[in-house]
Amino acid sequence: MSKLTLDRILQQQGFGTRKWCQALVADGDVTIDGTVMNDLKSTFETEGLPLAVMGETWICRTHIYAVLHKPADYECSRKPSHHPGVHTLLPDQFIRRDVQPVGRLDHDTTGMLLLSDDGRFIHTQSSPKHHVPKVYVATTHDPVTPQLIELLLNGVKLHDEPAPLAAETCKILDEHHLEIVLEQGKYHQVKRMLAAAGNHCSALHRAQIGNLKLSDLNLAEGEWCYLEESQLAQLAPPFTI
Ligand code: URA
């Protein structure tokens, strides 16, 4: 990997314009292991470089792979219309680096949302070709019955879809909760499938993508974390950096 000057590294990491980042370095606002780095000519490997920028600790990453535990009442859109955007829950550096949600969750859906600035990752995780299994827990208005599960497994017809859509797996959790696994990500798919099967989804939570479980990440609603290599390998298809 090629080495870069600190101002370029800071710009790539999302600390601001080149000029602003040059000023940060020249003013002595950047330290490495407690030593001020105000030389604009020295070069460094980016990946893993431990910086402190105006006192904020920052480990440099070439790309960002992260998970947010999305709360209800946040929109995934860059230009949200009725609720704050999920980007308001992320560091400013992520916004400047154009970190985006991988796919979308409805504003009232909670749970696991992948985030990245790596086009290759966003593409493989959101392409219908890759059949990424996603596990949802749906709360239903009416009791969950074996007939409902049967319908969802056999496939239900949604009015703008040419062929019936079926769950990969589906099981009763309790009287008003079911777990449904989908490999497609059509608009409002779980809610529309439940409605087509004669029930109503009153709340929805995404609990797992591939083999990676949100519950293993210990994130409260609104919190995010980076995904490390072993966790990226649990996605489907496994992702290697
Ligand atoms: N299906 C839905 O209906 N909504 C989501 O947010 C995700 C899947």
Residues whose N, C-alpha, C, O or C-beta is under 5 A from the ligand:
A	BS01	URA	R104 L105 D106 T109 H188 Q189 V190 K191 R192
